[in-house]
Amino acid sequence: MLEAGRYGVCMEESMNGEVVLGRLLEMKMPFGKYAGRPIMDLPEDYLVWFSKKGFPDGELGGLMALALEIRINGLEGMLGRR
């Protein structure tokens, strides 16, 4: 199971890895150049930039960090799309 807490994703204890991965596909970037785009669809260079400057607090930052880890490790296939 995915360790959501490791990425700062503040979610109820009952949330499992599938739910966290679903949030990556559902949650949209709320601001900036890529506002409205699902977190998992943000460009890798944008996520890398945030990793250097600091991800936002809370669920958004945690999901952005997780999206970057998934990309870096070539794990996009576990999302069941593309």
Secondary structure per residue as TSV (DSSP state, phi and psi in degrees):
chain	resnum	aa	ss	phi	psi
A	1	M	-	360.0	145.3
A	2	L	-	-69.9	135.3
A	3	E	-	-90.4	89.5
A	4	A	G	-60.3	-37.2
A	5	G	G	-60.4	-30.5
A	6	R	G	-58.8	-29.4
A	7	Y	G	-101.4	10.3
A	8	G	T	73.5	17.8
A	9	V	-	-80.9	109.6
A	10	C	-	-83.1	98.7
A	11	M	-	-136.8	160.4
A	12	E	-	-59.9	151.5
A	13	E	T	-58.1	-28.1
A	14	S	T	-74.9	-11.7
A	15	M	-	-71.2	133.2
A	16	N	-	-106.6	-179.2
A	17	G	H	-58.8	-37.6
A	18	E	H	-61.2	-40.1
A	19	V	H	-66.2	-43.1
A	20	V	H	-62.1	-45.5
A	21	L	H	-63.6	-36.5
A	22	G	H	-61.7	-38.5
A	23	R	H	-63.4	-34.3
A	24	L	H	-59.6	-34.3
A	25	L	H	-86.1	-27.1
A	26	E	H	-89.8	-46.8
A	27	M	-	-67.0	134.4
A	28	K	B	-104.3	148.0
A	29	M	-	-63.7	123.3
A	30	P	-	-84.8	-7.5
A	31	F	S	-152.6	170.5
A	32	G	S	81.3	-169.7
A	33	K	T	-56.7	-32.7
A	34	Y	T	-106.8	24.6
A	35	A	T	-54.8	134.4
A	36	G	T	91.8	-9.3
A	37	R	S	-89.1	137.9
A	38	P	B	-56.9	144.1
A	39	I	G	-53.9	-41.9
A	40	M	G	-69.2	-16.7
A	41	D	G	-96.2	4.8
A	42	L	S	-69.2	142.7
A	43	P	-	-61.2	144.0
A	44	E	H	-59.5	-39.6
A	45	D	H	-64.5	-31.5
A	46	Y	H	-67.0	-43.6
A	47	L	H	-66.3	-38.5
A	48	V	H	-63.6	-42.1
A	49	W	H	-58.2	-46.0
A	50	F	H	-63.4	-36.5
A	51	S	H	-63.6	-31.6
A	52	K	H	-79.2	-38.0
A	53	K	H	-86.6	-23.9
A	54	G	-	114.5	123.1
A	55	F	-	-70.5	153.7
A	56	P	-	-60.1	158.7
A	57	D	S	-70.6	161.4
A	58	G	H	78.1	-158.4
A	59	E	H	-59.7	-41.5
A	60	L	H	-57.3	-52.0
A	61	G	H	-63.2	-39.2
A	62	G	H	-63.6	-42.2
A	63	L	H	-69.4	-35.9
A	64	M	H	-64.5	-42.3
A	65	A	H	-64.2	-40.6
A	66	L	H	-65.7	-41.8
A	67	A	H	-59.3	-41.5
A	68	L	H	-64.7	-44.2
A	69	E	H	-61.0	-41.5
A	70	I	H	-61.8	-45.3
A	71	R	H	-63.6	-49.7
A	72	I	H	-57.6	-37.4
A	73	N	T	-94.4	7.1
A	74	G	T	62.4	37.7
A	75	L	-	-103.2	18.0
A	76	E	G	-56.3	-29.2
A	77	G	G	-61.1	-26.0
A	78	M	G	-70.5	-9.8
A	79	L	G	-84.0	-9.0
A	80	G	S	70.4	32.5
A	81	R	-	-145.7	169.9
A	82	R	-	68.0	360.0
